[in-house]
Amino acid sequence: MNTPTMLRALPADHRQRLMHFAREVSFPQGARLFDENARADRFWIIRTGSVELDTYVSGRHTAVIETLGPNELVGWSWLFAPHVWHLGATATTPVRAYEFDASTVRSMCQDDPALVQAVTQWAGEVLAHRLRSARTRLLDLYAPYSTGSAV
């Protein structure tokens, strides 16, 4: 299942309202967009390039959970209290993206129940997809291999 994109998830009028507040940004390859547990005060829609989401695994190296590409949402933690990143993110290629200020978008949502429902549904679908990806990836990396015996 593909990650829900803003284009598919939001009605045109909601996309247009959000895009009014978008700022074009770029990141060089290797740039760290954010770290786990840091304040989540913005989010991005990738225009070009790719971003890896990762998580710290105690006693091991950082595990890459998923690689995101064009039209995908980078960051959902800005929407849900306590507004801290649950993963980290690094540009794996040069990236061009639309950046959104989280407090501005949250304020817009407070004034428009239909917008908050659409944005929350979109972010929730992305979150569910990322949780499935994280679970699958971590099981691939760290689960013990089956011995062939029944449990």
N, C-alpha and C positions, 0 to 999 in steps of 0.2 A: 504494500500500500504506500502510495506517495504521500509526502508531507503536504498538508493543505496549504495552498498559496493564498495570498491576499486577493489575487484576481479571482480565484474560484470561490473563496470563502465569504467575501464581503460584497454586498450590493454596490452598484456603481456609484450611487450618491455618497455612501459611506467611504468608499475608496477615495473619491474626489475630495471629501472633507479632510481625510487624513493626509493625502498627498499635498494639500495646501501648506501643511506644516513640515513637510519633508525637507531635509537639507542634504545636498549631495556631498559625499565624503569619499575618500579613498584611503586604503591601507596598503603598505608595501608587504611583500611576502615576508612571513615571519612575525608580523606585528601581532601583539597580544591585544585582543579587543576587551577582554575582561577575565577576571580570576574568580574562582569559587569563593563565596562568602563576602565578596566585595559588594558595595552598594549598586543596585540595578536602577540606573537613572535614565536609561535610553534603550532603544532597540533599533534594529536595522532590517532592511529588505535588500538582499544582495542583487545587484544589477549584473555584475560580471565577476568572475573569479570563484574561489572556494574558501570555505572556513571549516576548520575541524572543531568539533565540540569534544571536550575531554573532561575527565574526572580524576581526582587524586585517589589512589588506592593505597591505603596505609601499608607501609613496608614494601611497596612495589613502585614501579614507574607509573607515570600518568598514563591512563588508558584512553585512547581515542574511542569515542562513542559513536560518532556519526560525522560524515562530511556533507556539508550543505553547499548548494550551488545557486545559480540564478533564480530569482523570484522567491527564494525561501526566506522565512523569518529567522533572524538571529536574535534570540532572547525572548523569553516570555516572563521571566521573574519580575520584571518591572510592573506587571499588572497585579500581582498577588502579594499581599503583605507577608513577610516583613520587607519586601523589595530588595532581596539580596540574591546574587547569582547562585544557582544550584550546580552549574557546570562552569568550565572555562572555555575560552574560544581563541583560536589563532588563525590568522590568514595564512593559507597554504600556498596561495598564489597572490599576485597583486589583486586587490579587491576594490571595486567601485560599488557603492551602496547608497541607499537612501537612509538617512538617520532621522530618528524621531525622538523628541524629548518626552520622556515618560510622564512627567507631571502635566505637561500640556495636553497630552492625549487622555490622561485620567480625568482632567478637568472637563474636556470636551464630552467625555462619556457621562460624567455626572449630570450634564445638562440635557442628555438625549438618551432616554431608555432604550430606544431601538438600536442606537449605536453601541451602547455598552453591551447589549445582548449579542450583537453581531461580533464585536471584538472579542468578547469573552468566549463565545462559541469557537471562533477561529483559534484563539490561543489555547483553549482547552483541547481542541483536536490536535494541535501541534504538540502540546504537552503529552497527550496520550501516545502519540507516535514516538516521541523521544523516549518515553519510559519503556516502550516495547523495544526500541533500538538499544537502549542502555542495558536492559536485561539480557537481550540476546547476545550483545557484544561481551558483556562481563561473563556470561556463562561460557561463551566460546573461549575466553582468555583464561578463566580461573576455575571452572568446574572440573572435578575429578572425572577422568575417563571411565566409562563403564567397564566393569570386569566381565560382563556377559551373564552374571548371575542374577536371578530374580530377587527382588527385595521383599 
